[in-house]
Amino acid sequence: MTGRYTRSEVFKMSFAIQIMKNGGDEIGERKFARMRIYHRLTAVGPPSCCSSTWRSVGSWRKQSSAIEFLHEKNQTVLVLGSGGLVGQEVVRWLRQNGYNIAHVRNRLHIDLREHGFIDRKRRKYELTGYLGALGVFNGTKIDHCMFLACEVGGSKFIESSAQNLQLGIIESNLRIYQNVLPWLADRKIPFTFTSSYLQGTENSYGVVKRLGEQWIRNLDGLGKTLRLWNVYGAEAIGLKSHVLSDWAQQCVQQGSATSRTDGLEERQFVHVSDVADALGVAMLHHQALPSETDISTGEWINMRTAANELEMAARQKSLDCHVSFSETPATHRERLSPKFNSMLHEIWQPQVSLRDGCRRVLESYLDAADCKKEEIPSG
């Protein structure tokens, strides 16, 4: 929270005010991008690029936006988990392609674990074209749902030995399933569920993903599963962030990064924008998809090679970046290969190379750092 408002709310309000101040014209593309990046990647107050607007938002009513009517298109897509790494890119894809969006950002927005979250009494707020609702979607015709919400994170989170984390992964995801899946089935809303290639592992994360997949197989094709492989992109750094994001942020901050392992483990990385495109295409061809579809590049890369790609991308930005490795081997994972047997793979192919993806991640953290440097101290 920033003051009485979340960063998301302040971002929306400040952008709306800027639009009005400019007579309806869009603000500069660079300034908007910096505001958006800062909003996504920091947990502090507003940057100077919106500081003048920040001071003028006090008269606006606090609101919780859940539905965005952005276009004339009649189709509305419900995105559960719109505030996450993949969710934010999916919302971008939907906006670009003219869909109305109903969404749940995270549990602070609407807690999907809470029984009856979707059937509460409607409460409306207005803010420059946004219609907000606290967990009420029954009055909205939903044409498709992107079920992305999950208690999930990078390997340091899902492989943690902390018992409370492992139990939390099971408990939280079970409660989400028990609320969301029956609601979608009762209303016969077709949906796409994001699982993981790790669904076969014996940790808590693998167990809950297998359960989700099995549940969906018994819904007569209403839901389709996309198994994601090692998604990466710019995100807020913390317990749940992913390894390439961690390294990129460390390089921006201190010119070097440290790996928790020896770097000999292999992964298949896919950039978050490619994942969002795959989810969009999957929605368009929902009925033709098999029960499960893998989303990956198909290219095995060990972490030392990935670190080299990050270092080369940093060099292109005139940024010092060196990743050092420990002597600790990574947790053993059974080596599985993605199955490219779906019609989706005839239409969709990943477009972002690992080096270009690393460059994009670095640019996001560099822009966020520049914006923070210009921040006006509070008080």
N, C-alpha and C positions, 0 to 999 in steps of 0.2 A: 504494500500500500504506500502511496505517496500522499500524505495529508489525509483528507477525507475521501479521496478518489483513488481507484486503482490506476496504474500506468496506462492500461488499455483505455479506460474511460477518459483520462486526460488527453491521451493521444487523439481520440475521436473528437473530443470537444475542441481541442486546439486546432485540429485540421479544419473542422467545420467553421470556426471563427475566422481562420485565415482565408477560407474560401469567400466568406461574406465580405471581409475587408477588401478583397481584391475584386469585388463586384461579380463574383461567380466564376472568375477565371481561376485555373489551377495555379497553385504555387509552383515555384521552380522545381524541376524534377530532382535536382541534386539535393535541395533542402528537404524535400519530402522523403527522399531515400534515406537521408541521415536521420530524420525523425523516426522513420519506421525501424531502422536498424537499432537505434538507441532504445526504442521502446521494447524491441525483442530481446536484446542482449544484456541489458543492465537492470540492476535492482535498486537504483538510487533515483534521485529526483530528476527534474526536467533538464535538458540541455539548453544552451543559450539559443539554439535555433528555434526554440519555441518558448523562450523565457518570458517574452513580452505578453504572449497569449496566456501563459500560465497564470499571470497575475490577474487576468480578467475573467477567470472561469468561476469565481466564487458565487456568482449569482445563478449558476446553472444547477438544476436539481440533480442529485446523485441518481444514477439509473443503472440497470443491468440489462444490456442489450443481448437479445437472444435470436432475433429475426431481422434480417436485412432485406428489404425490398429494393433491389438496386436496378432491376431491369423490367422490361415489359414481358419478358419470357414467362410463360405460365409454369414451367417446371421448377420445383423447389427441392433442394437437396439438404438433408439434415446431416451435419457433420458433428459427430461425437468425438471430442478431443481436438477441437480446432486450434487450441493454443499450443499444441505440441510441435515437435520438429516437422513431422509429416503433415499434421493438420494445417499448419499455416500455409504450406505450399499447396495443399489441396484447395484451400479457400482461394488462393491466388488463381489456380487453374479454373475454378468454377466462376469466379468473377470475370476472368478474361473471356470465358465462353458463354457469358450471358445468363447464368442461372441465378435464381433467388436462393438465398442461403439462410437456413435455420441452423443454429450451432450451439454447442456447449464447449466452452473453452477448456475448463478444468474444474476440479472439485470446489474451488473457491467461487466459481461462477454458478454452477449447478452441480450438486453432488450426486452423481449417478448411482452411488451406493445406497442412497437413501430411498427407502420403499415409497412408491407413489410419487416420485420426483416429477413425473410428467403430467400428473393429474391434479396439480394444485390449482387453487382459484386464480384466474387470470388477473394480473396487475399490469397496467399499461403505463408507459412513460414515452414521451416524445422528445426526440433530439435530431433535428435536421434530417428527417427522412428515416431515422431508425425507429423501429417499433420494438420495444423491449418486452420481454415476458419472463417471469421467473419460473422456468421449468414447465411451461404450458405450450405444448405443441398439438394438442388435440384439435384445436380450432384451425390448424393449418394443414392443407393438403400436402403431404410429403410424397414425392414421387420416387425418391431413392434415399438411402441412408448410407453414409460412410462411417462404419463402426471402427474408429481408430483408438478410442479411449482404452487405456490399459495402464496398470501399475507396471511400468517398464523403465529401462535405462540401459546404459552401456554395460560392458562386461564387469566393471568394478562394482556395479549395483547388483546385477542378477546372479553373479557368482560369489557374492559376499557370504562369509561364513556366519554373519550375525543372524542369530535365530529370529529376532524380531523382524528383520527385513524379509527373511524367507517366509515366515508366517504371514506377514503383511501382504506379500505378493499374492499368496493363495486367497486370503480372506477378502482383500479388496476386489480382486478380479471375479471371485465367485459372486459377490454381492452385485457387481455390475452386471454380470451375465443374468442373474436371477431377476433383475429389473428390466434390462434392455431387451433381451431376446424374446421373452413372452410378449412384450409390448409390440415389438415389430411383427411377430407372428400373428397376434390377434388382429392387427390392422393390415396384414398382408402387404407390408412395405418391403419391396426388394432391397437388399442391402449387401454391401461389400465389407467383409471382416478381414482385418489385417492380422495375420499370424506371423510366424517366424520359422526360418529353417531350423531353429533350435527347438522346435516343438517335440523333437524326438529325444531330447536330453532328459536326464533324470533329476534336474533341479526343479525348484518351484515354478519357475517361469515356463519351462518345457511342459510341466504337468498341466498348468492352466491353459496354455495354448492348445494342447491336445484335447482337453475337455471342450474348449470353445469350438474347435473343428468338428468334434464328434457330435456335439449338440446341433450344429448347423447342418450336418449331413442328414439329420432326421427332420428337416423342415421342408422337404420336397422341393428343393431347388430355389427356395425363396432367398437364401443367402449363399454367397460364393466367397471362398477364402483366397486371399493373396498372401503367400508366404514371402516375407521380405528378408533379404540378405544384407547385412551390414550397411544400413543406411547411414549416411553422414551428411553434415551441413552445418551452418552456423547456428548455434544454440546457446542458451544460458549455461554457464559452466557450474557444475556442482556434482553431487553424488551420482546423479542419473545421466550426466553427459557422456558422450562417446569419445573414443580415444583420439581420433583425428581432430576433433574439436578441441579437446584438452591440449594437444600438442600445439595446434595453431595459436590458441590463446596464450600459451606460455611463451611462444616465440615472439608474439607481438609485445608482450609485457617485458620479457627479459632476454630475448635473443637466443634462447635455448629451451629445450624440453627434455623431460626425463621419462623413460618408459618404465613401467612396473615389471616388465618381462624381458627375456633375452631377444625378443623380436623374431624368433624363428617360426612362430605360428603363422598359418596362412588363412587369409580371408578373401571374400569376394565383395568388394565395395561397390555401392551404387549410390549416386548422388540423389539427394532428396527431391530435386526438381524432376529427375527421371522417374522417381517413384510416384510423384503426383501425376505426371502424365500417364503412367501405367494405370493408376487408379481411375483416372478420367476415361481412358479408353475401355477399361474393364466395365465401367458403368454403362457405357454406350452399347456394349455387346454382352450384357449381363446374361441373357438366356443361353447364349452360345458357349459360355465358358464351362469347363469341367468344375467339379467340386473344389479342387485346389489347384492353384497356379503359382509357380515360382517366379519371383521378380529379382533378377540378378543380371550381372554382366557375363557370368560364366567364366570369368578370368580369376584364377587363384593368384594372390599376391601375398608374399610374406611381409611382416610388419617392418622389416628393415628396408625393403624396397618401397613400401608406402612412405616411410620416413624420408627416403631419398627424393621421392616425388614432391613431398611437402617442402623440403629444403630447396629444390629446384624452383618451385613456384614462388617461394619467398625471395629467391635471388632475382626473379623477374620483377619483384616489387622493391628491389634494393633493400631487402630486410635480412638481417642476420638471423639465421635459424639453424641450430644443430640439435639433433635428437640423440641422446645417449641412452644406452641400454644396460639393464642389470644382468645378472647371471641367473636369475630365476626363470625357469621355464613357465610358459603359460599353462593354465588348466587344460588338461587333455580334452579334446572334443572329437567325437567320431567324425571322420571326414565323409561328408555326404556331397552329392552332386545335384545341382538343380535340374529339374526335368523341364525341358523346353518342348513339351508336347501339346501345348494349348494353342488355339487359334490366335490368342492374344499376341504370341510371339511372331506371328506373321504380319502383325500390324504395328506393334510397338517394339522399338529397339532403343537401348540407352544411348544418349547423345553426348554425355559429359564425361570426358576422360578424367582419370584420377588427378592428373596434374592440374587440369583446368578447374576441377572441383575444389582442389586444395587452394588454388588461387582465389576462387570466389569466397571460400571460408575466411582466408586471411584478409581479404578486402573488407569483409563485413566487420571483423574485429578491429581492423585499422580505422575504419570509419567511426565505429563506436568509441574507440579510444580518442580520436580527434574531437568528437562531439563532447566527450566527458571533459577534456581539457578546457573547453570553452564554457563549461558550466558555471553559472553565477552562484556563489555560495549562498545558502539559505540564511535568513535572519539579517 
